[in-house]
Amino acid sequence: MNSPQPGPLAGMRIIEIAHMLAGPYCGMLLADLGAEVIKIEPPSGDIARTVGASEVDGHNTYFASLNRNKRSVVLNLASPQGQSALHALVRDAKGLITNLRPSAIKKLGLTYDRLAPSNPALACLALTGFGLSGPFADRPAYDYIIQAVTGILTLTGDPDGPPVRAGYSMVDNSSGIMAAFALVAMIYSGRGGQVDVSLYDTLLSQLNYIASARLNGGEEPKRYKNGAHSYFVPAQIFETKDGHLALFVTHDEFWRKMSVELDRPHWLSDSRFATTRARAENRDVVLTELEMLWRTENTAHWISRLAPLGVVIAGVETLGHALDSDLTQSRQMVVQIPTASGHLKLIASPIKIDGFQAHYGLPPHLGEHTSELLRATPIGT
């Protein structure tokens, strides 16, 4: 039997000077694909090491979820010695990741202009809130703030309720993915340079069709009850006899199949129901009938009848149910890393590549690889 192939990023050294979520997630995505990611931390460590109280064998689970497969080096980058060590490490690196504030990035010399003398081919990624430069660059930015200023909060929740944030760190995670894509693209070019990815720009780009409607037609987006889609009806959450279901009908063939199965011939003959456009124009009438129907049976009943027809339907489940599900198991999306005190369980990489089996190593202890890496890296003056 042939040995598994090395990861597609094997042999690629990445320097990560990042904290909390977006930057470390970017680095971990690359590490899972085989890159050597060297995480440079201050003597106090990444603040993520202190978030939450959950630990496995001394490994903080918040930190572990974002920093497996990396190596940790402690450097004081504000000192001449720390700067000398940094420049020595980047000589053999392909890329650098940082998500510090722009003022700190510049002060610590983490830009391409400052690092190019040591490695002209280095791709330097600055992952910031509002950009590496410009009048808004040094405004503090967190996931909550970006959801607020891009309009995400006003698009989320019921129309009669307050604005609602997404239930997880969507901005940081999306930006980490975007940053990984951008960094690898610059590395692929082979020419080195500065890469500027902001949380704000990333979320605006993900508003694509909503923003396009506002830009080109003046269409102001609004919230719909039960998380309903702005264009498709029915496409939302519905209450059932024992819980909730999610239904997404995008075209008339799915609507026809559902109407026949549920013995609702008037949904096909009534002009208010028969087409995608008509259902959107008569949203309230359509939803009133559907809401009454779904409440008559349990969620599982509706799924058992409609899912085999290809209708897009699912129960609204908890995270715990999802993690324990056959689907998660079949996709091998939970990994267990052995420790002296039991297994550290983490979500696996979502990327699957023929011939490559990802290796999942423990997150590094603070400064665990400092001596090894600095001893192996000649540090000039």
Protein Blocks (a to p, Z undefined) as FASTA:
>chain_A
ZZddddfkgoiacddddehjlmmmmmmmmmmnopacdddddfkopfklmgojbdeehiaf
klmmmmghiacddddfkbmklmmmmmmmmmmpcbdcdfbdfklmmmnopafklmmmmomk
bccddddfkojbdjklmpccdfklmmmmnommmmgccfklccdddfbdfklmmmmmmmmm
mmmmmmmnonopaddddfklmmmmmmmmmmmmmmmnopacdddehhiafkbccddddddf
klccddddfbfklmmmmmmmnopaklmmmmklmpmklmmmmmmmmmmmmmmmmmmpcfkl
mmmmmmmnopacdddddfklmmmpmklmmnopaccdddfkbccdddddfbdcehiacddd
ddddehklmmmmmmmmccdZZ
